[in-house]
Amino acid sequence: AIPQLRTYADIIGVPLEVVYTAAELNEVLQRFGDRDLVLIDTPGGSPRNTKQLEVLKEYLDAIESKEVYLAVASPTKYRDMVEVFKRFSISRIDGLLFTKIDETDRYGPLVNLLNETKARLTYLTTGQNVPQDIELADSVKMAELLLAEKAEA
């Protein structure tokens, strides 16, 4: 996914650094210490891979000041969403980002996940175009999606 991230970084005009250890991550964070925002994308992986989750926790624990957002694919079955949230909760989760909104027409499970986990919804992705298809999420947007779903039923 590194070439894809490089493309995204070029599109939005930001630097990209790739790290392979928590120590390297700390070095990069110190180098970018003057920035208001540093985004860290972690490799996707199975929530059932305990070893990978432990490594992720090691990276996250190495960062002093952070907000952690869990990206959840909207077409995912509700039961699986809950399981993903629980397994990734080895670290504090500050908010959810629902991806692939354009690939489903069922939004009730997303609202149910927010209700069950009490997580804050932050962003939605609605397509492949970056950054145009990344939207701030709010209760009005979620209500519009739910009402559109009900109207189609």
C-alpha positions in Angstrom: 0.0 0.0 0.0 3.0 2.3 0.2 2.8 3.4 -3.5 -0.9 4.2 -3.0 -0.1 6.2 0.1 2.7 8.1 -1.9 0.1 8.9 -4.5 -2.3 10.3 -1.9 0.4 12.3 -0.2 1.4 13.8 -3.6 -2.3 14.6 -4.4 -2.8 16.5 -1.1 0.7 17.9 -1.0 2.1 16.5 2.2 5.3 14.6 3.0 5.2 10.8 3.6 7.5 8.8 5.8 7.5 5.0 6.1 8.7 3.5 9.4 9.2 -0.1 10.4 9.8 0.2 14.2 8.4 2.2 17.1 11.8 3.9 17.4 11.7 5.1 13.8 8.2 6.4 14.4 9.4 8.4 17.4 12.2 9.9 15.2 9.7 10.9 12.5 7.3 12.4 15.1 10.2 14.5 16.6 11.2 15.7 13.1 7.5 16.7 12.4 7.1 18.1 15.9 6.3 21.6 14.6 3.3 20.3 12.6 -0.3 20.8 13.8 -1.3 17.4 12.6 0.6 14.2 11.7 -1.5 11.4 10.3 -0.3 7.8 10.8 -1.8 5.0 8.7 -1.2 1.5 9.9 -1.2 -1.6 7.8 -4.5 -3.2 7.4 -4.8 -6.7 8.9 -7.0 -9.2 10.5 -8.4 -8.3 13.9 -7.9 -12.0 14.7 -4.1 -11.7 14.3 -3.1 -11.3 17.9 0.6 -10.8 17.1 -0.2 -8.0 14.7 -2.4 -6.3 17.2 0.4 -6.5 19.8 2.8 -4.8 17.4 0.1 -2.1 16.6 -0.3 -1.5 20.4 3.5 -1.1 20.7 3.5 1.6 18.0 0.5 3.4 19.5 1.9 3.2 23.1 5.1 4.9 21.8 3.1 8.0 20.8 2.5 10.4 23.7 -0.1 12.7 22.3 -2.5 11.0 20.0 -6.0 10.5 18.8 -6.8 7.0 17.4 -9.5 6.5 14.8 -10.6 3.1 13.7 -11.6 2.8 10.0 -14.6 0.4 9.5 -15.8 -0.6 6.1 -19.5 0.2 5.9 -20.6 -3.0 4.1 -19.2 -5.1 6.9 -21.7 -7.3 8.8 -22.7 -5.8 12.1 -21.5 -8.7 14.2 -18.1 -8.4 12.5 -18.0 -4.6 13.1 -18.5 -5.2 16.8 -15.8 -7.8 16.9 -13.4 -5.6 15.0 -14.0 -2.8 17.5 -13.5 -5.0 20.5 -10.3 -6.5 19.2 -8.8 -3.1 18.2 -9.8 -1.7 21.6 -6.4 -3.0 22.9 -5.6 0.7 22.5 -8.0 3.6 23.2 -10.2 4.4 20.2 -11.2 8.0 20.0 -13.5 7.8 17.1 -14.7 5.8 14.1 -14.3 6.6 10.4 -16.8 4.8 8.2 -15.4 4.0 4.8 -17.1 2.8 1.6 -20.4 4.5 2.3 -21.0 4.4 -1.4 -20.8 0.6 -1.4 -23.8 -0.1 0.8 -27.4 1.0 1.2 -27.8 -0.3 4.7 -26.8 2.3 7.3 -28.6 1.0 10.4 -25.7 -1.2 11.5 -23.4 1.9 11.5 -25.7 3.7 13.9 -26.0 0.6 16.0 -22.2 0.3 16.2 -22.0 3.9 17.3 -24.7 3.3 19.9 -23.2 0.1 21.3 -19.6 1.3 21.5 -20.3 4.9 22.4 -17.6 5.9 19.9 -17.6 9.3 18.2 -18.1 9.3 14.5 -15.5 11.5 12.7 -15.5 11.0 9.0 -17.1 9.2 6.1 -15.6 8.2 2.8 -18.0 8.2 -0.1 -15.8 7.2 -3.1 -12.3 6.8 -4.5 -11.5 10.4 -5.1 -9.1 11.9 -2.5 -9.7 14.3 -0.8 -13.1 15.1 -2.4 -14.8 11.9 -1.1 -13.8 12.3 2.5 -16.5 14.1 4.5 -16.9 15.2 8.0 -19.6 13.1 9.6 -22.3 14.4 11.8 -25.8 13.4 13.1 -27.5 15.2 10.2 -25.6 13.2 7.6 -26.3 9.9 9.3 -30.0 10.8 9.6 -30.1 11.6 5.9 -28.6 8.2 5.1 -31.0 6.4 7.3 -34.0 8.2 5.9 -32.8 7.5 2.3 -32.5 3.8 3.3 -36.0 3.8 4.7 -37.4 5.5 1.6 -35.9 2.8 -0.6 -37.4 0.0 1.4 
